[in-house]
């Protein structure tokens, strides 16, 4: 029985911490079961969710900071994306909410309440964030308004990798 479980884990891959685990953006099959999902699956969930709501899938300089992280560093335990709004693809709260909906369709479950920051007037929404969890990963999806448009940041952390490296989960954990 243990041999079958080990073979299954090897076949699907376990969520790892090394720089070699960095996703390529290609969709990988979602493993069935209850074990951890891989970094590649998390990357595919983020990229396809952003694409499905019409946002760019990666901000290259930002993502490169994490994909080229040294093995064993907290950054090596993460999958990240940032999308800036533009005239042709504005980022607003509606698009952010659609993104969170897409992530939920991919089995990410919200943990706790959505938090919001209001402007000085107490009415204008400056930021919103939710924490989502799935099979060994914790994710924060955040929207921030700006004068020209908005910004969406998604940060997913491999819970076991973060613990193994003694890193704080911050507001996500």
N, C-alpha and C positions, 0 to 999 in steps of 0.2 A: 504494500500500500504506500509506504514512504517513497519507494522508487517511482511509483506512478505520480505522486505529488511533486517530486523533484523534477521529473521529466516534464510535467505540465508547466512548472515554474520556468524551467529553462526554455521550453518551447515558446512561451508567451513573453519571457523576459520579465525581470523584476525591476521595479523603479530603482534606478541607480543614481550615483552622485557624480560620476566622472564626466569630464568634458567630452568623452566619446559618446555620451548619451544624448548629446544635443540633437534635437529634432531637425529634420530637413524640410519640414513643412508639408511633406507628403502624407496623405492620410494612411494610417496603418489600421489594420483590423482591430476592432475593440474586443479584447479578450473576454470570454464569458466567465462567470464565477464571481467570487467575492474578494479575490486577492488584489494587490495593488495594480494600478494601471501604469503603463510606462510613460516616460517623458515624451516619447513620440506621439502617443495617443493624446496626451494633454496638449501638446503643440498643435496637433491636428484639430482638436476641439476649439482651441482659441482662434486659430487661423480661419477655419471654416465658418465659425460664428461671426467673426468680424466681416468676412467676405459676404456672408448671407445678409447682413444689414447694410452693405455698401460702404464699408470702411476699409482703408488699406490694411493688409494683413500684418505688415511689419514697418516699423520705423528703424531702418538699418543700423544707424549708429547706436541707438538705445539697445536694441536686441543683441548686437555684437558684444556689448559689455558683459552679457550673461552667457551667451553661447560659447565664448572663448575663455570662460572662467577656469581657473586652476582646479583640478580635482581636489575634493575635500574642502573647498571653500563654500561658504553659504550660497554664493552666486551659482555654484554648480548644481545646487539643489532646486533651482528655479526654472520656470518657463515664463517669459515676459513678452508683452507687446504694448505698444503705445500707438495711438492713432490721433492725428491732429486734424481738425476740421479745415475745410477749404471752401471756396465759393461753390465749387461743383459738388462737394460732398460735406455739407455742414455737419458738425457734431453738436447735437442738442440732447436734451433729456429724453425725448421720444426715441431717438436712435440708441441711446444708452439703454433704455428700458427694453428695446427690441433685442439688443445684444444679450442682456441678462436672460431674456426669454429663450434665445437660441441656446445659451449654455444650459439652461434647465432642460431643454429638449434633448440634450446630450447627457442627461442623468446627473448633472451637477445640482446639488440640493442646497438651498439657502440655509445658512446657520445664523440664527439671530435676526434681529430687525435691521432694515435698511436705515442707515444714518444719513443725515443731511446737514449741510451748513448753509445758513441763510445770510444774505447781505445785511448791511447796516440797517436797511429799512425794515428788516425782519420778514420780508416777503420774497425777494428775488432769490432763487436757488443758486448758490455758488458751487456746491459740490454735493455729490451723493455717492454712497458706496455700500456694497453688499459683500458679505463673505459667503462663499459657496464651498461645499466639500464633496469629495467623491473618492472612495477607495484609496485612502492613504495620501490624499492631496488636499490642501486648503488653498483657496483662491480668493483674492480680493479684486473685484471689478469696480473701478472708480471713474466717475465723471467729474470734470471741473469745467466751469464756464470761463470764458475769457472775453476780452473786448471784441475780438474778431470772430471767434467761433469757440468751440469747446475742445476738450482733450479727453480721451478715454485711455486709461491705463489698466492693464490686466496683469496681475502678478500671481502665479501659482507656485506653491512650495510643496516639495516632497517632504511630508511630515517626518518619516523615518530618517531621511538623509539629514534634515535639519537637526534632529535630536542627536544623531550619530556624530555630527560635527560641532555639537554644543552651541548651536546658533539659536538666537531668539526668533520666535515666530511673530513677534511684534503684535500689531493689532489684528493679525489674521488668526493666530492660534488661540 
